[in-house]
C-alpha cells in the first residue's frame, strides 16, 4: 500500500499525539488560567509560588508585575493568591479587574465564583457559573470545578 503525503502526515500526527499523551495525563495541576494572548507577561515565577502554596510570595511578585503590566492573567492570579491568603475583599477587586480586561476569562469567572461560594454568596456564584455555561457550552474544566464548588456547598446546607 502506497502512502500519500496526507496519510503520512496524519500517521505522524497520530504517533506524536500518542507519544506525548502520557506526559499530559500525568502533568501536575496548576492554577488554572487561560493564557490566550501573546502579550501576557512571564508569570512562571508567581505560578511556582502558587504551586508551592507560597501565596504571600506570589502576591508580592504579582503586585510588582501589575505595576507595569495591566493584564487579565496578572489580575486573575493576584486575585487567586489573595483569596487563598484569606484576603477576600482584595481578591474581589482583582478578579473584577481581570474581567474588565477580559470578560471571557474563564479562570477569573471560576475563581470569582469560588470566592462567592467561600463567602456564602451562592447567588453570585451561580451567576459566574451561568457565564461559564455560555463561554463553554460543551463543558470545560473551569465550569466543572465551579459546579462542584457550588454543589458541595448547597448539598451540605
N, C-alpha and C positions, 0 to 999 in steps of 0.2 A: 504494500500500500504506500503510495507516494504522498508525502506530507506537503501541504500547501504552506506558504508563508503564514497565512492566517491561523491554520490549525497548529502550526509550530508555536506561534505567539500565544495562543490560548493554552497550549500544553505547558509552556514555560511559565505563564502566569499562574496556572494551577499548581505547579510544583513549588513556585515561590510562596504562594499563599499557604500551602501545607507546611513548608519548611519553617515559616515564621509564626504559624498559628500557636504552637506550644508556648512560645515566648509571650505572646499576647495574653493567653489564658492564665499564665502564672504571674503576670505583672502585678506589683503591689498596688494597692488602691491609694490614690492621692486625692486631694481636694479637687472636686470637680470644677472645672472652669472651661468654658468653650472658647478656646483661643482661635478665633477665626480671622483676625485682622493681622496684616503684615506689619503694622506699626506698633504692635504690642512690645513693651519693654521686656527685658530679660527678668523673669520672675523666678528663676530656678533657685536662687538663694532663699527667698521667703518660702517657697514651696517646700524646700528641705526642712526648714524650721517648723513649718506647719506639720509636716510628716512626723517630725520628732516631738510634736506637741509643745514646742517652744513658742507659744503664741505671743508672749511679750517680745521676743526677739523678732518674730515675723512682723509684728506691729511696728516696731522701730524701723525695720528695713523698708516696709511698705510706705510708711509716712514719708521717708526720705525720697522714695521713688515718686510718690504722689506730688511732691513739691515741684517736680519737673515734668511729670507725665500724667496728664489727665486722660485716664483710660478706664473703660469699664472693668477690665480684668483686674487692674490695680485696686479699684474701689471694692470690687466683689471680694477679693482675697483679704482686704483690710477689714471689711465687714465680717467676714467669716472668722478671722483671727480675734477680732474684738468680741464677737458673740461667744466664741469658745473660751475667752478670757473673762466672761461674765459681764461685759460692758455692753448691755443690750441697747441702750439709748444711742450710743455712738455707732454701734453696728447698724442700727436702723438708718442712720444718716448716710452711711457709706453704701449700703445696699440701694438706697434711694438714688444716690449719685450714680451708681453703676447703671441703674435702669434709665436714668435721664440720658446717659450717653448711648445706651443700647437697650431699648425696651424689649428686645428679643433675647436678652442674655439669659439663657436657661438656668445656669448655675445661680445667678443672682435671684431669679424667681424662686428656685428651690430653697435656697438658704434663707431668703426673706420669709418664705412660708414656714420654715423650721423655726425661725425666730418667733414668729407669731404663735406657733404651737407651744414653744417653750415658755412664752409669756401668757398663755391662756387665751389668746385671741383666735379661736378656731375659725370664726367667720372670715377674718382677714387671711388666714392660712388657706382657706378654701378658695378665696379669690385668686391667690397665686397659683393654686392647683388648676383652676379654670383657665388661667393664662397659659399654663404649660400644656393643657389639653389642646388648646388652639395652636401652640407652637409645634407640638409633636403629636398629631392625631394618631399616628401609628404606634405611639409609645416611645419613651426614652428613659434613660437612667434617672434623670432629674425628676421627671414626673412620677416614676415608680417610687423613688426614695421619699418624696414629699407625701405621696399617697400612704405609704407605710407609716410615716410620722403622724399623719392625721388619724389614720386608722388605729394606731396604737394608743393614741390619746383618747379617741372617742370610745374605744372598746372598754377602757378602764374607768370611764366616767358614768 
